[in-house]
Amino acid sequence: MRIRTVKAIYPRWNRPLSDAWQSHFWQIVVVVTTECGRTGYGYGGGGEPAVQVVNSHLSRFLTGRTLEGVDDIRAAWQALYRASLPYGRGGLAMMALSGVDLALWDLLGRARNQPVCELLGGGREPGVRAYASGLAFETYRDMGFEAVKVFHHWREPADYDRTEVLIARAREVMGTEALVMLDCYMSWNAETAVEMRKRLAPYNVYWFEDILTPDHKRELAKLKPQLAPVLSAGGEHEFTLDGYRALAKANSLDIWQPDVTWCGGLTGALDILALAKNSGIPVCLHRGGEPWGLHLIAGSDCLALAELVGPDRQDGTVQVWEGFPRLTDGRLHIADRPGFGVEPDPALPA
């Protein structure tokens, strides 16, 4: 197959305007077409700037390229990474590259009439355990979820009590055997983390996520043993293999959480997984319940635990794509369709 066009689109997200970066730089859709009429679709981040990166720069390195196998995808990835080095090496540029890479994997799967997980050497699992990220605990329980993640952003000392009440309610509703996790979104310091670990000890929290910023690798390493048996998780804001090498060298985290739509697509994520395996660190994908992550879980040795945004926290992704994985009794099932198995909404605003 010879690539004819590469185009990125930024959907008109119906998100409330706020200071959060997601209100300005949320997910993009990438469309790759071939001269023989096939199309592949990818999903990346970075908003309108990432659209410009793809359409004004990266696309010129793909037009006319031949795509026949996984090696061609990796060669294309290397070319795009090198081309974006002066302004990239992470952040919005890597988010843009992720969307392109995922579109190429989708295109190859469609051309071979295979799901992407089979291209990776895996199969369609009978069901991957999902965890809901949000606060609608009764709804999640009734939907069959056996794991939940609660969000907390530190504001003031009263948050100690508020967080304990929230975690206690999650444990009560979800039951003693459920996994309960806490996402701090880089808002804590070491003192807060240690005190939270003490207060939340009766509720058997599985992990604290994104405790400090990604730049606090040595501080996270010092903090990690003080939080045991609670695990320290993070990595969604590390965009490159080099970033994860630094995490491994510092021994910063118990669990790595790359996001395949931000860390260089499947090609970038596979390199991170290889490093994790060599370092003896488990990987639990950020937003792994989306098709792009779910296929990687099914086709690799990632932890079989997939994050799914709860019904009380819709980010719009499900509305942009048709054919999302089916959720049954708290488990996600990959459909028997080629590629990632999803199509953009035909009415997708561009």
Buried (B, 14 or more C-beta within 10 A) or exposed (E): BEBBEBBBBBBEBEBEEEEEEEEBBBBBBBBBBBEEEBBBBBBBBBBBBBBBBBBEBBBEBBEEBEBEEBEBBBBBBEBBBEBBEEEBBBBBBBBBBBBBBBBBBBBBBBBBEBBBBBBBEBEBBEBBBBBBBBBBBEBBBEBEBBBBBBBBEBEEEEBBEEBBEBBBBBBEBBEEEBBBBBBBBBBBEBEBBBEBBEBBEEBBBBBBBBBBEBEBBEBBBEBBEEBEEBBBBBBBBBBBBEBBBBBBEBBBBBBBBBBBBBBBBBBBBBBBBEBBEEBEBBBBBBBBBBBBBBBBBBBBEBBBBBBBBBEEEEBBBBBBBEEBBEBEEBBBBBBEBBBBBBBBBEEBEE
